[in-house]
């Protein structure tokens, strides 16, 4: 193999390596390229996710407000029940007192 043949073979090998690299790069980019349709679908999904998050935040706010209102109402009702129970206790004590007065008055 003389010098000229060696240069030609080397040039051919380098050209084939370059062509294979370029073809491989083209294939990779061809299969991994994001299509416009995919971008539109991603935009739609992002918009739907954003709307769902807003709805979730509104629901959380509503639940927290409702919970606060119900807690306040429960406390108010508990206070009313406590007052009613105190009134019942007082009425029972008064009734016992009058029963005692009546039983004591009939024995004398």
Buried (B, 14 or more C-beta within 10 A) or exposed (E): EEEEEEEEEEEEEEEEEEEEEEEEEEEEEEEEEEEEEEEEEEEEEEEEEEEEEEEEEEEEEEEEEEEEEEEEEEEEEEEEEEEEEEEEEEEEEEEEEEEEEEEEEEEE
